Every structure is written in C-alpha cells, then in structure tokens.
Amino acid sequence: MPVDTQSKSNRPLPSPWKEFLSEIDSMLKESLALHCIGGFVICYFYGLPRTTGDIDYYSAVPANLDLVDIAGEGSALANKYKIRLHHVAVMTMPEDYESRLTEMFPGMFTQLRLFAPDPYDYILSKLERNTSKDRDDADYLFRTQKLDSRALRERYQRELRPYLAKESWHDKTLELWIEIFEAPT
C-alpha cells in the first residue's frame, strides 16, 4: 500500500524537508509527536506559497529529547540541510487545541509524527504576536478555509481569552483581523 505523503494542500513534502525529517525519524528510538505551528504548517499543510527555514513546534511529546542537539540551530542536521527545528515557547494556544490536531503526513515516518492545529487554532495562536506576516497568514487561512468569524470569536472567548494578559487589547486585535478577513478582496 503506498504511503500518503500529501498534505492538506495536496502537495508532496518537498526536498530538503522530506530528507531532513527522515533523518530525524531514523535517529528516534521511540515515537515523537511534534505539535507544529508557523510557516511550515501554513506552507506545507495549508498550501500558502511562500518559503520558511524552520519547523516551529509548540510542544513535543515526549518532551525528554534534546531536539536542539538533534536538529536545532547549529546542529549537524541543520547545517547539512540549511533548515531546522525551533521550539516556540512564547505563545498561547487555545485550551483544547490538542483535541483538534491533524497529522500532517500520516504514514511517512516510522517514529516521527507532525501535527498541525486546525485553522481556527492556528489563527488564534498568532493573535498575541500580531506581526504583518501573522495577519497575512491568518487572512490567507481564513479565506482559503472559508472560516466563520462567529466560530472564531466563540473559540477565542471560550479557549484563549481567559489565558491572556491585556484582554481588551487582544479583543480589539481580533476584531480588526476579522474586519480584514471579511473585507472584499
């Protein structure tokens, strides 16, 4: 039976990503799940045509591996492939995001499993940082996935807002983003 190497974007995982991740997979002695976020997810799972030089991950399960030594900045693998793993610790994910993760490339690797957040969780994870790239990525996702602003607001209120400092600031940011998402193109 062939391995499904396609992402939600219906594109195969290109070089050097496939080789980089295959080498990581071959080094693992046990299963490793990475909860990914960022450019890698939006490009290779959701199909945004832009480049990225790393795989940002929010969580690794189990968390006892030194992924920086294995494939982080300055590692032999990062130097070989000119891409790297990057742990993103300064961000807030919606409370139940784990229940909505989707495996990005099921069956491609033996030990390594990469997971992407659903599009609402992806957008909400970018709210605090609020860079122009974050807004552009969120706008792309909102439009291409045909998301609903009411559902986005509800998830924000229920699963993210209670964990944020400066709630009114983020309330305004979300409303501004929704205005951008819903504006005619």
C-alpha positions as CSV (number, residue, x, y, z in Angstrom):
1,M,0.0,0.0,0.0
2,P,1.5,3.4,-0.9
3,V,2.3,5.9,1.8
4,D,0.2,9.1,1.7
5,T,2.8,11.8,1.5
6,Q,0.3,14.5,0.7
7,S,-0.6,17.4,2.9
8,K,-4.0,19.2,3.1
9,S,-2.6,21.4,0.4
10,N,-2.4,18.4,-1.9
11,R,1.3,18.9,-2.5
12,P,4.0,16.3,-1.6
13,L,6.6,17.2,1.0
14,P,9.5,18.6,-1.0
15,S,13.2,18.4,-0.6
16,P,15.0,19.1,1.7
17,W,12.2,18.8,4.2
18,K,11.5,15.1,3.5
19,E,15.1,14.1,3.8
20,F,15.6,16.3,6.9
21,L,12.6,14.8,8.7
22,S,13.6,11.3,7.5
23,E,17.0,11.6,9.2
24,I,15.4,12.8,12.4
25,D,13.0,9.9,12.2
26,S,15.9,7.4,11.8
27,M,17.5,8.8,15.0
28,L,14.5,8.3,17.2
29,K,14.3,5.2,19.4
30,E,10.7,5.9,20.4
31,S,7.7,7.7,18.9
32,L,7.8,11.5,18.9
33,A,4.9,13.8,18.2
34,L,5.6,17.5,17.3
35,H,2.7,19.9,17.6
36,C,3.8,22.3,14.8
37,I,2.9,25.9,14.2
38,G,4.1,28.6,12.0
39,G,5.4,28.9,8.4
40,F,6.0,25.2,7.9
41,V,2.3,24.4,8.7
42,I,0.9,27.2,6.6
43,C,3.1,26.4,3.7
44,Y,3.2,22.6,3.6
45,F,-0.2,21.8,5.2
46,Y,-2.4,24.7,4.3
47,G,-0.7,25.5,1.0
48,L,0.4,29.1,1.2
49,P,3.0,29.6,-1.5
50,R,5.9,31.1,0.5
51,T,9.1,29.7,2.0
52,T,10.2,29.0,5.5
53,G,13.5,27.9,7.0
54,D,12.3,26.0,10.1
55,I,9.7,23.9,11.7
56,D,8.3,25.7,14.6
57,Y,6.8,23.5,17.2
58,Y,4.8,24.4,20.4
59,S,5.1,21.0,22.1
60,A,7.0,17.7,21.8
61,V,5.6,14.5,23.2
62,P,7.5,13.1,24.9
63,A,9.4,16.2,26.0
64,N,12.6,14.5,27.2
65,L,14.5,14.6,23.9
66,D,17.1,17.3,23.2
67,L,15.7,18.3,19.8
68,V,18.0,21.4,19.6
69,D,21.0,19.0,19.6
70,I,19.4,16.7,17.1
71,A,18.0,19.2,14.6
72,G,18.0,22.7,16.1
73,E,20.1,25.7,15.1
74,G,23.7,24.8,14.8
75,S,23.1,21.1,14.8
76,A,24.8,18.8,12.2
77,L,21.4,18.2,10.5
78,A,20.5,21.9,10.4
79,N,23.9,22.7,8.9
80,K,23.5,19.9,6.3
81,Y,20.0,20.9,5.1
82,K,20.0,24.6,6.0
83,I,16.7,24.2,7.8
84,R,16.0,23.4,11.5
85,L,13.6,22.6,14.3
86,H,12.6,25.5,16.5
87,H,10.8,25.3,19.8
88,V,8.4,28.2,20.2
89,A,7.7,28.7,23.9
90,V,6.3,32.2,23.9
91,M,2.8,31.9,22.6
92,T,-0.6,30.9,23.9
93,M,-2.6,28.1,22.2
94,P,-6.4,27.7,22.7
95,E,-7.2,25.5,25.6
96,D,-8.4,22.4,23.8
97,Y,-6.2,22.7,20.7
98,E,-4.7,19.2,21.2
99,S,-8.1,17.6,20.6
100,R,-8.2,19.2,17.1
101,L,-4.7,18.4,15.8
102,T,-4.4,16.7,12.5
103,E,-1.4,14.6,11.5
104,M,0.3,16.3,8.6
105,F,2.0,13.4,6.8
106,P,0.5,10.2,8.1
107,G,2.5,7.1,7.5
108,M,5.5,8.9,6.0
109,F,7.8,8.3,9.0
110,T,8.2,5.4,11.4
111,Q,8.7,7.3,14.8
112,L,8.1,10.9,13.9
113,R,4.6,12.4,13.7
114,L,4.0,16.0,12.8
115,F,0.7,17.6,13.8
116,A,-1.0,20.8,12.6
117,P,-3.6,22.9,14.5
118,D,-7.0,23.3,12.9
119,P,-7.2,26.7,11.1
120,Y,-9.1,28.5,13.9
121,D,-6.4,27.5,16.5
122,Y,-3.7,28.5,14.0
123,I,-5.2,32.0,13.7
124,L,-5.7,32.4,17.4
125,S,-2.1,31.3,18.1
126,K,-0.9,34.3,16.1
127,L,-3.1,36.9,17.8
128,E,-0.7,37.9,20.6
129,R,2.3,38.5,18.4
130,N,0.3,40.2,15.7
131,T,3.0,40.9,13.1
132,S,2.1,41.8,9.5
133,K,3.2,38.2,8.4
134,D,0.9,36.8,11.1
135,R,-2.0,38.9,9.9
136,D,-1.3,37.9,6.2
137,D,-1.1,34.2,7.1
138,A,-4.3,34.4,9.2
139,D,-6.1,36.2,6.4
140,Y,-5.0,33.6,3.9
141,L,-6.2,30.8,6.2
142,F,-9.5,32.5,6.9
143,R,-10.3,33.0,3.2
144,T,-9.0,29.7,1.8
145,Q,-10.5,27.5,4.5
146,K,-13.8,29.5,4.3
147,L,-13.9,30.1,8.1
148,D,-16.7,31.6,10.1
149,S,-16.0,34.8,12.1
150,R,-18.6,33.8,14.7
151,A,-16.9,30.5,15.3
152,L,-13.5,32.3,15.6
153,R,-14.9,34.7,18.2
154,E,-16.5,31.9,20.2
155,R,-13.4,29.9,20.4
156,Y,-11.4,33.0,21.3
157,Q,-13.8,33.8,24.1
158,R,-14.0,30.2,25.4
159,E,-10.5,28.9,25.0
160,L,-8.0,31.7,24.6
161,R,-9.1,35.0,26.2
162,P,-9.2,33.6,29.8
163,Y,-5.4,32.9,29.5
164,L,-4.3,36.2,28.0
165,A,-3.0,39.3,29.7
166,K,-4.4,42.6,28.2
167,E,-7.7,41.0,27.2
168,S,-9.2,44.2,25.8
169,W,-6.1,44.7,23.7
170,H,-6.5,41.3,22.1
171,D,-10.3,41.7,21.8
172,K,-9.6,44.8,19.6
173,T,-6.9,42.9,17.6
174,L,-9.3,40.1,16.9
175,E,-12.0,42.4,15.7
176,L,-9.5,44.3,13.5
177,W,-8.4,40.9,12.0
178,I,-12.0,39.9,11.4
179,E,-12.6,43.2,9.6
180,I,-9.6,42.4,7.3
181,F,-10.8,38.8,6.8
182,E,-14.3,39.9,5.8
183,A,-13.2,42.8,3.5
184,P,-13.7,42.2,-0.2
185,T,-10.5,41.2,-2.0
